[in-house]
Amino acid sequence: MNYQMNSKVKFVVKLVLATLLVSSSAVSIAQAVPEAKPKRFTQLTMENISPQSKALAQEIVAISSVGLAGPYNVMLRSPVFADRMKRLLDYLRFETSLSKRLNEFAILIQGRLWTSQVEWYAHYPLALKAGLPASVADDLKANIRPRNMQPDEDAVYDVCMTMMEKHEISDALFNRAKAVLGEQQLVDLIAVSGTYVTVAMLLSLGEESSPADKPLPFPEKGR
């Protein structure tokens, strides 16, 4: 009788301990996996966007690889600014005097400097399609001065990096870049670089990221 009682007691004790162990593990797992942080700016869609911005949103969706996400989700909070910014981006993307290859390279430089997931995700394939060697883009991504650059790529890299680091360029660099690019292309290079700093800042403000089903170009901060 005592043996049977002891067996039952031991069984109950084991059951209680097992339950406590499972509960403790569940708590640990819940603590280890924090809840997803809500977006700073609720994602806009064609269904919830203001009537004032609907026509502009339709234009954006027609050309944007991220739809109304990314910088547009932030920009559209200020409808007039968003409209003016879209017109500027249209010029800098499709009408600039810079070649597509150099223009996309300049955008990637800002994407790398700002560790901007969206800028790199959106423009890396465009840069390769435009003829930028993958080795140049990949060195840039690895924070290495790209090797085997063409003279015009070298000028673009040095102007963009020096402007960001020193906020000015020397006469020697100015004259070299002007000789390779010409005056209008040099001005358009500065324009696209500064504009994509603004885009990177908008993305940072909204903590916008690349599509959730795609790998991040850069490690997340803090990892």
Secondary structure, 3 states (H helix, E strand, C coil): CHHHHHHHHHHHHHHHHHHHHHHHHHHHHHHHCCCCCCCCCCCCCCCCCCHHHHHHHHHHHHHCCCCCCCHHHHHCCCHHHHHHHHHHHHHHHHHCCCCHHHHHHHHHHHHHHCCCHHHHHHHHHHHHHCCCCHHHHHHHHCCCCCCCCCHHHHHHHHHHHHHHHHCCCCHHHHHHHHHHHCHHHHHHHHHHHHHHHHHHHHHHHHCCCCCCCCCCCCCCCCC
